[in-house]
């Protein structure tokens, strides 16, 4: 939980008279008068604008549980309502009413709010800091969605993970305990198979929703404009894709970002990144991704999550747009495409492993997993930096952590992580070993894992309910493999004189694929350095190459 008590003045700043006049020049309408107690906007309202109070006051509240309201603050003259969702026009997570003496305020819809944030550095910095801190406060308070289910249930854990990685606040009610959650289940006649329930901020109730269904209810998946042509479509919202979106949108390109999961990619699952430039005390992957996501929204990039891209159709004639095929039959057209689809978690060759994914087997270590396995014995497989970060994060929460590795850590892990792991008293090393088998019941979860020594052949059975796998990843290129050239390992080749380009009047740019105006960056690109900083650097670099490619395409020949 973040301690925001000392930052209230930054969460709810008061603009000076000069700043108010500056802000009013960017408003989306004339001042409006609200009677005492009148709703300015309700929780869950779609595209609710931010409101700057000019006279009177405005009471802001959130939902608490299923049927209660909790006050957040009272805005006075010079204060602006809203939080991160106001930048994109998504449904609001809070509501507001005019105060006891009424309220006069002026509105800023998403487009005008972004114009204010970008157009006035002074006011923009104040607003962005306030919006980010307010989102943190909503997450801490559990405002937003209400999840009702059995704690530890795989589907509930999946939803929690999705909302947490998307920085959407939520609260969990135990379906087996007396209270609001159980009462709602009984009142609606919900079956165990229909759990968990998700109650969205607008009151909609979903039964055991998929991530995509949850996202649609929360307004995370915008309605695509038919026939719209984007300057750039970015596939993947990891560090590379987000960096591309920030730099491209800030330079005036019309950008859409599409990801099949949530922002952050694999880096978003890192509990702490300590070697990223500018963060000497480290930063969680989720926090880094959240900041980048907000930055992209600030500059007007359109974010579409979680939606899978399943095909890329090249133009039939020179100058025609590229077309991305999305799940559900929708399409997106763009003048250029950046593939930043990263990698998929690698599964070990162990029988029935997919049966226990989400039921004891995890490919990331977040506070949700740490809470589920608190005080228990767990095992973690992997010797890279991501594994090291997970070990350092998990070990203080568990009774014992069995580290299963094939070779010495100094061959695969940064020294600072090795030193920290060796200082942990409850980590036991299993050198030259791998997981050979797992056991459990599909309806209950994992119960044990068998570890085999690859040198001696000896086996050890570990009784445990949680197994964390950090054994690397394979490039996420299955959807594009028939369109661009790949290397022997499935990574996308860029910057070469491809045979398919013999009719093209220019050589490929360094990050360009075998398909003109299609670029690849980050982990999915052959030869890339698999580091967050390198991915961000490629995201910045590719934008200048996109400008070159678009300029060439528009030049008469």
C-alpha positions, 0 to 999 in steps of 0.5 A: 500500500502506498502512503499518500498522506504526505502528498495530498497537496499534489493529489488535489492541487489548487491552480493559481488564478493565472493557471486557471485562465491558462486552462480555460483556453483549452476547455471544451465548452462554456462554464456550467452551473450545477445545483446543490447535490446534482450529479456532475458525473456518475461512477462508470460514466463513459467519456466523463470529462474532467471539470475545473471548479470556478465557483462553489465546490464539488464532492467526489466519491467512490464505490465501496463494496457493492452498495456503499459510497465513500468520500474521496475529496471535495474540490474547491475553486481552482481544482480539477476533477478526474484521474488517468481514465479522463485522458482516454475517455474511458469510464470514470472510476469515481463520481462527483456531485455539486456541493451544498452551495452548488458548483460552476465548472468548466469541462475538458473532454479527453482531447481538450484535456490532452491539449492542455497537458501538452500545451501548458508545461506548468499546468500539465505537469501539475495535472499529470502528477495529480492524476497518477497519484489519484489512480494509485489512491484508487488502487490502494482503496480498492475502488473500481471493480468488485470480484466475488469468488473463492480466494486462490481459485485459478480464474479469480487469480487470473482476473486479479492479475489482469486488473493489477497489470492493467493498473485497474483498481479492484476489491475481492469479496470472499464468496464463502464468507458472510457479507455482501459477496455471498448475499449477492450470489444467493440473491442471483442464484449463482452456481459455483461454476459461474464464479468468480463474479465481476461487478463493474463500476457501472453495475454490470455483473459478469459471470466468470468473465474472460480478460477480454470480457472484463476489459470491454466492461471496463471500457479498456477496449475502445470502439474502432473507427471504421475506415480510419487510417493510422500513421502507425500501428504498434503490435505489443505494449511492452517496453519497446511498443510503449516507447514507440507509442510515446515518441511517435505520438509526441511527434504528431503521428496518429498511433494505435497500440494493440496487445493481446494481454496488458501493458508491460509485456514480460517486463511488466511482471518483474517485481523489481528492475534495479539496473534500468538507468535513472532508477537507482533504487529500482522500479517494478516492471508494473510501475514502469509500464504504468508510467509509460502507458500514461505517457502514451495516453497523454500524447494521444496514442490509442490503446486497444487491450486485450485484443489479439492480432492474428494476421498482417495483410500487405498492400496489394499495390504500392501506396496502399495501407497495411491491414492488421486482422484482429480477433473478432473479425475487426481490422486496423489499417495503417501506413506503417506497422511496428512489431513489438510482440515480444516473446511467449513464456517457455513451457518445460517438457513436463506432462500435464503442465498446462493443467496446473497453469493458474492452479499452482504453476505461474510464469511471474511473481506478483504480490498476488502470488506472494500472498497465495504462497505466504509461509509455504514451501515453493520451487522456482526454476530458472537462472536468468535475471528475471528469475533472480528478481522473482527469488529476491521478491518471493523469498521473504514471503515463503518458508522455503524456496527451492531454486532449480537450476541447470548450471551455475548462476554466474553464467546467466545472472547479474552479480548483484542478484547472485550476491543477494540470493546467497544472503537469503537464508531460506533458499536451497540450491538444486544445481544441475537439476530440472523438473521432471514431473508434477502431480496434483488434482486438476480441480484442486491444484498442484501437490508436488514436483519431482526434481531430477539431477541431470548428472547423477540421475537421482530424483527428489520429490518436493511437496509443494503447491506453487511452482514458478517457471522462469526458463526463458521465452520463445519469440511471439511470431506465429501470427506473422511467420508467413509474412516476414523473414525469420531466422532459424530460431523464429526471431524476425530478421531486419535491416538486410537486403531481402530478396523480396525487395528486388522491386523496391526502390530503396534498401531496408532501414536497420529495423525494417523487416522484409515487408516494406514499412513493417518494422520489428523491435525488442525481444521479437527482433533477431539480434536484439539485446534482451534488456528493458533499456535496449527495448526502449532504445529501439522504440525511440530509434524506430520512430525516426526510421518510420518518418523516413519510410513514410516520407519516401512513400509520399515522395513522387517517383 
